[in-house]
Amino acid sequence: MQAIWAKGLLDEKNIAVTFQYALTPAEDTVLELAASNLYRLFVNGVLVGYGPARAAHGYSRLDTYALAKWAGQAIVLSVEVYSANTNTFYTVDEHPFFAAEIKQGSAVIAQAADFTAYRMTERVQKVRRFSFQRTYTEIYHLTGDPMAFYAGQTDGRIPAETEAVERNKLLPRHVNYPKLNVLPAGYVEYGSAGINEHAKPWRDRAYYGIDPVKFKGFYPAELEEDSGEEAGKFTYSAIADGKADKMVPMSYQICDFGRTLTGFFTLTVKAETDTTLYILFDEIIRQRDGYREVSPYRNDCCNVVKYTMPAGEHHLLSFEAAAARFATVVVSEGTADLAEFGMVLYENPDAADFKYDYGDAELNKIVDAAVNTFAQNAVDILTDCPSRERAGWLCDSYFSSRAEALFTGKNLVEKSNLENYAMCPKSKYLPEGMLPMCYPADHNDGVYIPNWTMWYILELRNYWKRTGDDDMRAASKDKVYGLVKFFEKYYNEYGLLENLESWVFIEWSKCNDGDYIRGLNYPSNMIWAAALEAAAEMYDDPALAEKAAAMKAAIRELAWNGEFFEDNGVRDADGNLVKTGHLTETCQYYAFYFDVITREEYADLFERMLTKFGPKRDTKSVYPNVYPSNAIVGNYLRLELLLRYGYKENVLQECRDFFSYMAEMTGTLWEHSNLSCSLNHGFASMAAVYIDECMKG
């Protein structure tokens, strides 16, 4: 399959090129399409596809679109391909390409070079990054209705010269295509806006940290526009609830989707004069004095899309996937009618087929939220959140893959996830044998999480047992044994890992403080022993099983203080290993969950865990020296253990206590037990697994 790109633009950051082709398809006409980084496909100005499903460096997944629906009709295909040429956690840093073939039966009737290319100059190139983990914000200077262009009305645009370029190796697409259905928003409040010239601008590490190698982007001095800084100056004064009849200069309108959604903003703007319009969005709304606030910066993102447009009717569709329940539309200049504000959903199409009714409205609502959370975090790979990162993190996928099995009866998305890791090439920025903490991504700063690769081995084993996919097990063997070899240099005289490097991560709580993870960290050793057992099972390697058993015995001897397992040990001045007295709830869960200890052997500890710990513990009066767990992963391991030992009523009650208010507020489940970060986190969809197992057995 031939690949092309606009000539002279192969190395440019943050550009888009649209490739158009007109035809009259037959019943058996199909479009086969591959591209990097992202594309969206229009037929006669209507969005019908978005992709691709992500793959490892050097690979792209092939998408196929049947054109039978338009048989006998004259149509225009428009494929807009976006190239970041930037290292992120979401898309890989590689040169762009567009590859396509139109086939009628077995005959190729057109290929990429037959399409006409147009650089999308209306998208402003030199803008700030959206977040530390993703690429760029969206700013558009429109000269006409975008959908008219995608329908073939080029209006004097000058085509771009193209050239043949290298393309990636092509892989099949395992996951099903998103439905791209539209959900409309309701209207909350409208009012007048002002400008506070003295407002402190929001500038994060993605603004200040630009580096030509470690963190690519545009330096502040290069920015053509900064919609994030502009939006940060807006002030608001409410006039009334509901929808304004018309938006005038310095006015705003707040919209509500009813729950958090992920997709692309779609709206019709009937501009009476030249108009400048901003969309500010977030998952929550806050009541302020005299107005309601939708903060675009709460989640360490620049949640702002900006358009300038001439008078006329414009059908707008944002390009990047966004997660939002609320959106504030601000018109800073011009007069316009805002109509048909909604979102084109970009989510897993299979999750909605999951049918359930537990006869309990509260539990049903939590499971609704779990389904929503999964669908938005499982479009092509299993991601952490659909907003700030859209990243395929290990550990998160260990949990969300089990939700996929429940909701869909398959593990197509997990297969893509694991295949990407199996094909992941050696990174010059990571140590030999180490895998990226999330992927596909580029970690040019050399940061990795050794613990996440341990979860990877456990997930791989679970996937293999769940699906019987021996091909994946075989394809992943080198990666697993690469990790086994990598960790060899950290074994101490007790056969345990000591002084692990980079970002040692247990969970978001006290147990991840530097003093708790330094030296010989016991939770890290607990999960590594379990990972060795998993590898031994997958590859029939008794030596690894023996190593794991010896590690568990050493942990029981060294970490137990007679009442709890301590989080770590350190060396004194003479080099002797000594206890630190550091105690966390999560460390106890690790010990039980990874079978370092049993309920029978440590009955008193299990009883304390069961009756004294949990999300509702008063940590000031009940074991104040044992720091509490957070959502990822301590509270989930607790639920796993309660379920393992048959405490179903406890599981259901803790699910109610922990998840109900999340489901009520956003219709999704969260990363933390507070409002500080993502309120839509893939691993949290596991709540449905816990509830379903309790209610159905």
C-alpha positions in Angstrom: 0.0 0.0 0.0 1.4 3.3 -1.1 2.1 6.1 1.4 2.3 9.8 0.9 2.6 13.1 2.8 2.5 16.8 2.0 5.9 17.7 0.5 8.3 19.5 2.9 6.1 19.0 6.0 7.4 15.6 7.2 9.2 17.1 10.2 6.7 19.8 11.1 5.0 19.7 14.5 1.3 20.0 15.0 -0.1 20.1 11.5 -3.0 18.5 9.7 -3.4 17.5 6.1 -6.7 16.5 4.4 -6.7 14.1 1.5 -9.8 14.2 -0.7 -11.1 11.9 -3.4 -14.4 11.9 -5.3 -16.0 8.7 -6.6 -19.3 6.9 -7.2 -18.9 3.7 -5.3 -20.5 0.3 -6.1 -22.0 -2.1 -3.6 -18.6 -3.9 -3.1 -16.4 -0.7 -2.9 -14.3 -0.4 0.3 -11.7 2.1 1.5 -8.6 0.6 3.2 -6.8 3.2 5.3 -3.7 3.5 7.5 -2.2 6.7 8.9 -0.1 8.2 11.6 -0.7 9.8 14.1 -4.5 10.3 14.0 -7.1 10.6 11.3 -10.8 11.3 10.9 -12.8 10.2 7.8 -15.7 12.2 6.3 -18.1 11.1 3.6 -19.8 14.2 2.1 -19.0 16.2 5.2 -20.3 13.6 7.6 -17.9 12.1 10.1 -17.9 8.3 9.7 -14.5 7.2 11.1 -11.8 8.1 13.5 -8.6 6.3 14.2 -6.4 4.5 13.9 -6.3 1.9 16.7 -2.9 2.6 18.2 0.1 0.3 17.6 3.8 0.0 18.6 6.5 2.1 17.0 6.9 1.2 13.4 3.5 -0.4 13.1 0.0 0.9 12.1 -3.3 -0.9 12.2 -5.3 -1.1 8.9 -8.9 0.1 8.9 -11.5 -0.9 6.3 -14.6 1.1 5.6 -17.4 -0.3 3.4 -18.9 2.3 1.1 -22.0 0.2 0.1 -24.2 2.7 1.9 -23.4 5.3 -0.8 -23.5 2.9 -3.8 -24.5 4.7 -6.9 -24.1 8.1 -5.3 -21.4 10.7 -6.0 -19.4 11.1 -2.8 -16.3 12.9 -1.6 -14.0 11.1 0.8 -12.0 13.5 3.1 -9.4 12.0 5.3 -7.9 14.5 7.7 -4.6 13.2 9.1 -3.0 14.9 12.1 0.8 14.8 12.8 2.2 15.8 16.1 5.9 14.9 15.6 6.1 15.2 19.4 6.7 12.8 22.2 3.6 12.1 24.3 1.9 9.4 26.4 -0.9 9.2 23.8 0.7 8.9 20.4 4.2 7.9 19.3 6.7 10.4 18.0 7.1 9.3 14.4 6.9 10.8 10.9 3.4 11.1 9.5 2.0 9.2 6.5 -1.3 8.6 4.7 -1.8 5.3 3.0 -5.0 4.2 1.3 -6.5 2.0 -1.4 -10.0 2.1 -2.7 -11.1 -1.3 -3.9 -14.0 -2.5 -6.0 -14.1 -6.2 -5.4 -10.5 -7.3 -5.7 -9.5 -4.5 -8.0 -7.7 -1.4 -6.7 -9.4 1.6 -8.4 -7.5 4.4 -6.5 -4.6 4.7 -4.0 -3.1 7.4 -1.8 -1.5 9.4 -4.7 -4.8 9.8 -6.4 -6.1 11.8 -3.5 -5.7 15.6 -3.5 -3.9 17.0 -0.4 -4.7 20.2 1.4 -2.8 21.5 4.4 -5.3 22.6 7.1 -3.9 26.1 7.5 -6.9 27.1 9.6 -5.5 25.1 12.5 -3.0 27.4 14.3 0.3 25.5 14.5 2.4 27.1 17.2 0.2 26.7 20.3 0.8 25.4 23.8 0.6 21.7 24.7 -2.7 20.5 26.0 -1.1 18.6 28.9 2.2 17.1 29.9 1.0 13.8 28.5 -0.8 14.8 25.2 0.0 17.0 22.3 -1.5 20.4 21.5 -4.5 22.6 22.2 -6.8 23.4 19.3 -7.1 27.0 17.9 -8.8 27.5 14.5 -9.1 30.6 12.2 -11.9 29.6 9.9 -12.6 31.1 6.5 -15.8 29.2 5.9 -17.9 26.3 7.1 -15.5 23.3 7.8 -18.1 20.7 6.9 -18.6 22.3 3.5 -14.9 21.8 2.8 -15.0 18.1 3.9 -18.0 17.7 1.6 -15.8 18.8 -1.3 -16.3 22.6 -1.5 -12.7 23.6 -1.7 -13.4 27.3 -2.4 -10.1 28.1 -4.1 -7.9 26.3 -1.7 -4.5 25.5 -3.2 -3.6 21.8 -3.2 -0.4 20.8 -1.5 2.2 18.9 -3.5 2.8 15.4 -2.1 5.6 12.9 -2.1 6.1 9.3 -1.4 7.1 8.5 2.2 7.9 5.4 4.2 5.0 3.9 6.0 4.7 1.6 9.0 4.2 -2.1 8.8 0.5 -2.9 8.8 -1.3 -4.9 11.4 -4.9 -6.0 11.7 -7.4 -4.0 13.8 -8.6 -6.2 16.6 -11.1 -3.8 18.2 -14.5 -2.8 16.8 -15.1 0.6 15.3 -16.7 3.3 17.5 -20.2 4.2 16.6 -19.7 8.0 16.7 -23.2 8.7 17.8 -24.2 12.2 19.0 -25.5 13.1 22.4 -26.9 16.7 22.8 -26.2 18.9 25.8 -28.6 20.7 28.0 -28.3 24.3 29.0 -27.5 25.4 32.6 -26.8 29.1 32.8 -26.0 32.1 30.7 -24.6 35.5 31.5 -22.0 38.2 30.8 -18.3 37.8 30.7 -15.5 40.2 31.5 -11.7 40.4 31.3 -9.4 40.5 34.3 -6.1 41.7 32.9 -4.4 41.0 36.3 -5.4 37.3 36.5 -2.5 35.0 37.1 -2.0 32.9 34.0 -2.1 29.1 34.4 1.2 27.7 33.3 2.3 24.2 34.1 5.3 21.9 33.4 3.9 21.5 29.8 4.3 25.2 29.3 7.7 25.8 31.0 9.3 22.4 30.4 9.8 22.4 26.6 13.0 20.6 25.6 14.1 19.7 22.0 14.7 16.0 23.1 13.0 15.2 26.4 9.8 17.2 26.0 9.1 18.5 22.5 6.8 21.4 21.8 6.8 25.2 21.1 8.6 27.5 23.5 6.5 30.2 25.1 8.2 32.8 22.9 7.2 30.9 19.8 3.5 30.8 20.5 1.3 32.4 17.9 -1.7 32.4 20.3 -2.3 31.1 23.8 -6.0 30.3 24.3 -5.2 28.9 27.8 -3.9 32.3 28.9 -6.7 34.1 27.2 -9.4 31.9 28.8 -7.8 32.3 32.2 -8.7 36.0 32.2 -12.4 35.6 31.8 -14.8 36.6 34.6 -18.4 35.7 34.7 -21.7 37.2 36.0 -24.8 35.0 35.7 -28.0 36.4 34.2 -30.3 33.4 34.3 -30.6 29.6 34.2 -31.2 28.0 30.8 -30.2 29.1 27.3 -29.6 32.6 26.0 -31.6 33.6 22.9 -28.4 34.9 21.3 -24.7 35.2 22.3 -23.5 38.8 22.1 -19.9 40.1 22.6 -18.5 39.1 26.1 -21.3 36.6 26.9 -21.2 33.0 28.0 -23.4 29.9 28.0 -22.9 26.8 30.2 -23.9 23.4 28.8 -24.3 20.1 30.6 -24.2 16.6 29.1 -25.8 15.1 32.2 -22.7 12.9 32.9 -19.1 12.9 31.8 -18.7 11.9 28.1 -15.7 11.5 25.9 -15.6 12.5 22.2 -15.6 15.5 20.0 -17.6 18.8 20.5 -20.1 19.4 17.8 -22.0 22.6 17.4 -23.6 24.9 14.9 -22.8 28.5 15.1 -24.9 31.0 13.2 -22.6 34.1 13.3 -24.2 37.4 12.4 -20.7 39.1 12.4 -17.1 37.9 12.6 -17.0 35.9 15.8 -14.5 34.6 18.3 -15.7 31.7 20.4 -14.1 29.6 23.1 -15.1 26.2 24.6 -13.9 25.7 28.2 -14.7 22.3 29.6 -14.3 20.0 32.6 -15.9 17.1 34.4 -17.4 19.1 37.3 -18.9 22.5 37.9 -18.5 24.6 41.0 -20.9 27.2 42.5 -19.2 30.6 42.9 -20.5 34.0 44.0 -22.8 35.1 41.3 -22.0 32.3 38.7 -21.1 28.7 38.2 -17.5 27.9 37.2 -16.2 25.3 34.8 -12.5 25.3 35.3 -10.4 24.2 32.3 -7.3 23.7 34.4 -8.4 21.5 37.3 -7.0 18.3 35.9 -3.7 19.8 34.8 -4.9 20.2 31.3 -5.6 23.2 29.1 -9.2 22.3 28.3 -9.8 25.1 25.8 -10.8 25.0 22.2 -10.9 28.4 20.3 -12.5 29.4 17.0 -12.5 32.6 15.0 -14.9 32.7 12.1 -16.5 35.0 9.6 -20.2 35.8 9.5 -22.3 32.8 8.3 -23.4 29.3 9.4 -20.6 27.1 10.7 -20.8 23.4 11.6 -17.9 22.8 14.0 -16.3 19.6 15.2 -13.3 19.5 17.4 -10.5 17.1 16.5 -9.0 15.8 19.7 -11.0 13.5 22.0 -12.1 15.5 25.1 -13.7 14.3 28.3 -16.3 16.6 29.8 -19.6 16.8 31.6 -19.8 20.6 31.5 -18.7 23.2 28.9 -18.7 27.0 29.0 -19.0 28.6 25.6 -17.7 32.2 25.6 -18.2 34.6 22.8 -15.6 37.4 23.2 -16.3 39.1 19.9 -19.2 39.0 17.5 -22.9 38.0 17.7 -24.0 34.5 17.1 -26.7 31.9 17.8 -25.4 28.7 19.4 -27.3 25.7 18.2 -27.1 21.9 18.4 -24.3 21.8 21.0 -23.4 18.1 21.6 -20.7 15.5 21.6 -19.8 12.9 19.1 -19.0 9.9 21.3 -15.7 8.2 20.9 -15.9 5.1 23.0 -15.9 1.3 22.9 -19.0 0.2 21.0 -19.4 -3.2 22.8 -19.7 -2.2 26.4 -23.3 -1.0 25.9 -24.4 -4.5 25.1 -23.8 -5.5 28.8 -27.3 -6.2 30.3 -27.8 -6.1 34.0 -30.4 -5.3 36.7 -29.4 -6.1 40.3 -32.8 -5.0 41.7 -31.0 -2.3 43.6 -31.0 1.3 42.2 -27.8 2.4 43.9 -25.8 -0.6 42.7 -27.2 -0.3 39.2 -26.1 3.4 39.1 -22.6 2.4 40.2 -22.4 -0.3 37.4 -23.8 2.3 34.9 -20.9 4.5 35.9 -18.5 1.6 35.5 -19.7 0.8 32.0 -19.4 4.5 31.1 -15.9 4.6 32.5 -14.8 1.5 30.7 -16.3 2.5 27.3 -14.5 5.8 27.4 -11.2 4.2 28.3 -11.3 1.3 25.9 -11.7 2.6 22.4 -8.5 1.1 21.0 -6.3 0.3 24.0 -7.0 0.2 27.7 -6.3 3.7 29.0 -6.0 5.4 32.4 -8.2 8.4 31.7 -9.7 9.8 28.5 -8.8 13.4 29.3 -5.4 14.4 30.6 -3.5 11.4 29.2 -5.3 8.8 27.2 -2.4 6.6 28.0 -2.1 2.8 28.0 -0.7 2.4 31.5 0.2 -1.0 32.9 -1.3 -1.9 36.3 -4.5 0.1 35.3 -5.0 -2.5 32.5 -4.6 -5.4 34.9 -7.9 -4.3 36.4 -9.8 -2.8 33.4 -9.1 -5.9 31.3 -11.3 -7.9 33.7 -14.0 -5.4 33.3 -13.7 -5.9 29.5 -14.2 -9.6 30.0 -17.4 -8.9 32.0 -18.9 -6.2 29.7 -18.0 -7.7 26.3 -17.3 -11.4 26.8 -14.1 -10.8 24.9 -10.7 -9.2 25.4 -10.1 -7.6 22.1 -8.9 -4.3 23.5 -6.6 -6.1 26.0 -5.2 -8.1 23.0 -4.3 -4.9 21.3 -2.7 -3.6 24.5 -0.5 -6.7 25.0 0.3 -7.0 21.3 1.7 -3.4 21.4 3.9 -4.4 24.3 5.1 -7.6 22.6 6.1 -5.5 19.6 7.5 -2.6 21.5 11.1 -2.0 20.3 14.0 -1.2 22.5 14.0 2.4 23.7 17.3 4.2 23.8 16.0 6.1 26.8 15.2 3.1 29.0 17.5 0.5 30.5 18.0 -2.9 28.7 15.1 -5.1 29.4 12.8 -2.5 30.9 9.4 -1.8 29.4 7.6 1.6 29.1 5.3 2.3 32.0 2.6 3.3 29.5 2.6 2.5 25.8 2.4 3.4 22.9 4.4 6.4 24.1 7.8 8.0 24.1 9.5 8.4 27.5 12.5 10.5 26.4 13.2 11.6 30.0 14.1 8.0 30.9 11.5 7.7 33.6 9.9 4.2 34.1 8.0 2.4 36.8 9.6 -0.9 37.6 6.5 -2.1 39.5 4.2 -1.6 36.5 6.2 -4.2 34.6 5.4 -6.6 37.4 1.7 -6.0 37.0 2.3 -6.6 33.2 3.5 -10.1 33.8 0.5 -10.8 36.1 -1.9 -9.4 33.5 -0.3 -11.4 30.7 -0.7 -14.6 32.7 -4.4 -13.8 33.4 -5.1 -12.9 29.8 -3.5 -16.2 28.7 -5.6 -18.2 31.1 -8.7 -16.3 30.3 -8.4 -16.6 26.5 -6.0 -19.4 25.8 -4.0 -17.2 23.4 -0.8 -19.1 23.2 0.4 -16.9 20.3 0.4 -13.9 22.7 2.2 -15.8 25.4 4.9 -16.9 22.9 5.2 -13.4 21.4 5.7 -11.9 24.9 8.2 -14.3 26.2 11.3 -12.2 25.3 9.8 -9.2 27.1 9.0 -11.3 30.2 12.5 -12.8 30.4 14.0 -9.4 29.6 12.4 -8.2 32.8 13.6 -11.2 34.8 17.2 -10.4 33.7 16.7 -6.7 34.3 15.9 -7.2 38.0 18.8 -9.6 38.7 21.1 -6.7 39.5 18.9 -5.6 42.4 18.9 -8.8 44.4 20.6 -8.5 47.8 21.9 -11.2 50.2 18.4 -12.1 51.2 17.3 -12.7 47.6 15.1 -9.6 47.6 15.1 -6.5 45.4 16.9 -3.6 47.0 17.3 0.0 45.9 15.1 -0.1 42.8 15.5 2.9 40.6 13.4 5.5 38.7 9.8 5.9 39.8 9.0 3.1 42.3 5.3 3.2 42.6 3.1 1.3 45.1 0.0 3.5 45.1 -1.1 7.1 45.6 -0.7 7.2 49.4 1.9 7.5 52.1 3.4 4.2 51.0 4.8 6.0 48.0 6.7 8.6 50.0 10.5 8.5 49.5 11.2 7.3 53.0 8.8 4.4 52.5 10.0 3.1 49.2 13.8 3.5 49.6 16.1 0.6 50.4 14.3 -2.7 50.6 10.7 -2.0 49.7 8.6 -5.0 50.7 5.4 -4.4 48.6 7.7 -4.2 45.5 9.1 -7.6 46.5 5.7 -9.0 47.2 4.4 -8.3 43.7 7.7 -9.3 42.1 7.5 -12.7 43.7 3.9 -13.1 42.4 5.2 -12.0 38.9 7.9 -14.7 39.0 5.2 -17.3 39.9 3.2 -16.1 36.9 6.1 -16.3 34.6 6.9 -19.8 35.9 3.4 -20.9 35.2 3.3 -19.4 31.7 6.7 -20.8 30.6 7.0 -23.9 32.7 10.0 -22.6 34.6 10.3 -24.2 38.0 13.5 -22.2 38.8 11.4 -19.0 38.8 8.8 -20.6 41.1 11.5 -21.6 43.5 12.9 -18.1 43.5 9.5 -16.7 44.2 9.0 -19.0 47.2 12.3 -18.0 48.7 11.4 -14.4 48.3 8.1 -14.8 50.1 9.8 -16.6 53.0 12.4 -13.8 53.3 9.7 -11.2 53.3 7.8 -13.0 56.1 11.0 -13.1 58.2 12.2 -9.6 57.6 9.1 -7.4 57.2 6.9 -8.8 60.0 7.1 -6.8 63.3 4.7 -9.0 65.3 1.7 -7.0 64.4 2.0 -5.7 60.9 4.2 -6.0 57.8 6.5 -2.9 57.5 6.9 -1.2 54.2 10.6 -1.1 54.0 14.0 -1.8 55.6 17.1 0.3 55.3 20.8 -0.1 56.0 22.4 1.3 59.2 25.9 2.8 59.3 27.4 -0.7 59.5 25.4 -1.9 56.5 23.0 -4.0 58.5 19.4 -4.2 57.4 17.1 -2.6 60.0 13.4 -2.0 60.3 12.0 1.5 59.7 8.7 1.3 61.6 6.9 2.5 58.4 3.4 1.0 58.3 0.7 1.4 55.7 -2.6 -0.3 55.2 -1.7 -1.0 51.6 1.3 -3.1 52.5 -0.9 -5.5 54.4 -3.2 -5.9 51.4 -0.2 -6.6 49.2 0.9 -9.3 51.6 -2.4 -11.1 51.5 -3.3 -10.4 47.8 0.0 -11.7 46.4 -0.1 -14.8 48.7 2.9 -13.9 50.7 0.8 -14.9 53.7 -2.5 -16.7 54.3 -5.5 -15.8 56.3 -5.0 -19.0 58.4 -1.4 -18.3 59.3 -2.0 -14.6 60.0 -5.5 -14.7 61.4 -5.1 -11.7 63.8 -3.8 -9.5 61.0 -6.6 -10.6 58.7 -9.1 -9.8 61.4 -7.6 -6.3 61.8 -7.7 -5.8 58.1 -11.3 -6.9 57.9 -12.8 -5.1 60.9 -10.5 -2.1 61.5 -9.3 -1.0 58.1 -11.1 0.3 55.0 -12.1 3.6 53.4 -14.3 4.7 56.4 -11.7 4.1 59.1 -11.1 7.0 61.5 -7.4 7.2 61.0 -6.9 9.6 64.0 -8.2 7.0 66.5 -7.9 3.6 64.9 -4.3 2.6 64.2 -3.1 6.2 63.5 0.4 4.8 62.9 -0.8 2.8 59.9 -1.4 5.1 57.0 -4.6 4.6 55.0 -4.9 3.3 51.4 -6.1 5.2 48.3 -8.1 4.1 45.3 -5.2 2.9 43.2 -4.5 0.2 44.2 -5.0 -0.3 47.9 -8.7 0.0 48.2 -9.2 -2.3 45.2 -6.9 -4.9 46.7 -9.0 -4.7 49.8 -12.2 -5.4 47.8 -10.4 -8.2 46.0 -9.5 -9.9 49.3 -13.0 -9.5 50.8 -14.4 -11.0 47.7 -11.8 -13.8 47.7 -12.8 -14.8 51.2 -16.6 -14.6 50.7 -17.4 -11.3 52.5 -19.9 -10.2 49.8 -22.0 -8.0 52.0 -18.8 -6.1 53.0 -17.9 -5.7 49.4 -21.3 -4.3 48.4 -21.4 -1.9 51.3 -17.9 -0.6 50.6 -18.7 -0.2 47.0 -21.7 1.9 48.0 -19.6 3.9 50.4 -16.8 4.5 47.9 -18.4 4.8 44.5 -22.0 6.1 44.9 -21.1 9.7 45.1 -18.8 9.4 42.1 -21.6 7.8 40.0 -24.0 10.5 41.2 -21.7 13.5 40.4 -20.1 12.5 37.0 -21.6 9.2 36.0 -18.1 7.8 35.9 -15.6 6.4 38.5 -12.4 8.1 39.6 -8.7 7.8 40.0 -8.7 9.3 43.6 -11.3 9.5 46.3 -11.4 13.3 45.8 -11.8 15.9 43.1 -8.1 16.5 42.5 -7.4 14.5 39.3 -9.2 12.5 36.7 -12.8 11.7 37.4 -13.0 9.0 34.8 -10.3 6.3 35.3 -10.3 3.0 33.4 -9.3 0.7 36.2 -12.2 1.9 38.3 -14.6 0.0 36.0 -13.6 -3.0 38.1 -16.3 -1.9 40.5 -18.8 -3.6 38.2 -16.9 -6.9 38.4 -17.0 -6.8 42.2 -20.7 -6.0 42.3 -21.6 -8.5 39.6 -19.7 -11.3 41.4 -21.4 -10.5 44.6 -24.9 -10.4 43.1 -24.6 -13.2 40.6 -21.9 -15.4 42.1 
